Amino acid sequence: GVITAIDLLDSANQPTPGVYTVILFNQPPASYNDASALAFTSSDMVKRVAFVGFSQSLITNAGSGASGNTEYNVSGCNFTFVNADNTQNLYGYIIVNNAYTPISHEPYQLILSILAD
């Protein structure tokens, strides 16, 4: 398949917007604990399909904190991938790159636009 666009939906509207990186893999990468340092192995990075930065948000609900939400979009992508495990699964990490403070149990959604091969 080919990923042509990625939307990141953040179910909160915090005073300091998040700056994120999303890394997608075609097989499960190693597991990391929340707030621990990432240290991907070479075998993890071979599974990498996409590495995308999100810094510009659109406030889609101006409510404060959990009452609001924001959306990030990257379009015009051309990330080609093959699922190595013969499934339709992709795996990923959302990494916060700034001093963003999430609310407790803050939900995120990734929406991928994919052209099937």
C-alpha positions in Angstrom: 0.0 0.0 0.0 0.8 3.7 -0.1 0.1 6.1 2.7 -1.0 9.4 1.1 -2.1 11.4 4.2 -2.0 11.1 8.0 -4.3 12.8 10.4 -3.5 12.9 14.2 -6.6 13.7 16.3 -5.8 14.9 19.8 -8.8 14.8 22.2 -7.7 17.8 24.2 -7.0 21.5 23.7 -4.2 22.4 26.0 -2.7 25.9 26.3 0.6 24.6 24.8 -0.1 22.6 21.7 1.8 19.4 21.2 4.6 18.9 18.7 4.6 15.3 17.7 6.4 12.7 15.7 4.6 9.6 14.5 6.7 6.5 13.5 4.8 3.7 11.8 6.1 0.1 11.4 5.0 -2.9 9.3 5.8 -5.3 12.2 5.5 -4.8 16.0 8.6 -2.8 17.3 10.0 -3.2 20.8 7.7 -2.0 23.6 8.6 1.1 25.6 7.1 2.5 28.8 5.4 5.9 28.8 7.9 8.7 29.6 10.9 6.4 29.1 13.7 7.2 26.7 13.3 5.7 23.3 16.1 3.6 22.0 14.9 1.8 18.9 17.1 -1.0 17.7 18.4 -1.5 14.2 15.9 -4.3 13.8 13.1 -2.0 14.8 14.1 0.7 12.3 14.2 -1.9 9.4 10.5 -2.3 10.1 9.9 1.4 9.8 7.3 2.5 7.2 7.0 6.2 7.9 8.5 8.9 10.1 6.2 12.0 10.2 6.4 15.3 12.1 3.3 17.2 13.2 3.8 20.8 14.5 0.9 22.8 13.1 -2.5 22.1 14.7 -6.0 23.1 13.9 -8.2 23.7 16.9 -11.4 21.8 16.0 -13.1 22.4 19.4 -12.0 25.5 21.3 -13.1 24.0 24.7 -10.4 23.9 27.3 -8.5 20.7 28.1 -10.6 17.6 27.7 -13.6 19.7 26.5 -11.7 20.6 23.3 -9.7 18.9 20.6 -7.1 19.6 17.9 -6.2 18.0 14.6 -2.9 17.7 12.8 -2.6 16.7 9.2 0.2 15.8 6.8 -0.9 15.3 3.2 0.9 14.6 0.0 2.7 11.7 1.5 4.1 8.8 -0.5 5.0 6.2 2.1 5.1 2.8 0.4 4.9 -0.3 2.6 4.4 -4.0 2.5 2.9 -5.8 5.6 5.6 -8.3 6.5 3.2 -10.4 8.6 0.6 -11.0 5.9 -2.0 -8.9 7.8 -3.5 -5.4 7.3 -1.9 -4.1 10.5 0.5 -1.2 11.0 2.0 -0.4 14.4 3.2 2.9 15.7 4.4 5.3 18.3 3.3 8.9 18.9 6.2 10.8 20.4 5.8 14.2 22.1 8.7 16.5 21.2 7.9 19.5 23.4 6.8 20.5 26.9 3.2 19.4 26.1 1.3 18.3 29.2 -1.4 15.7 28.4 -4.6 15.3 30.3 -5.1 12.1 32.2 -6.0 9.2 29.8 -5.9 11.6 26.8 -7.1 9.7 23.7 -5.3 10.1 20.3 -6.4 8.7 16.9 -4.4 8.2 13.8 -6.3 8.2 10.5 -4.4 7.0 7.5 -5.3 7.5 3.9 -4.0 4.5 2.1 -4.0 3.4 -1.6 -4.2 -0.4 -1.7 -2.0 -2.2 -4.0 
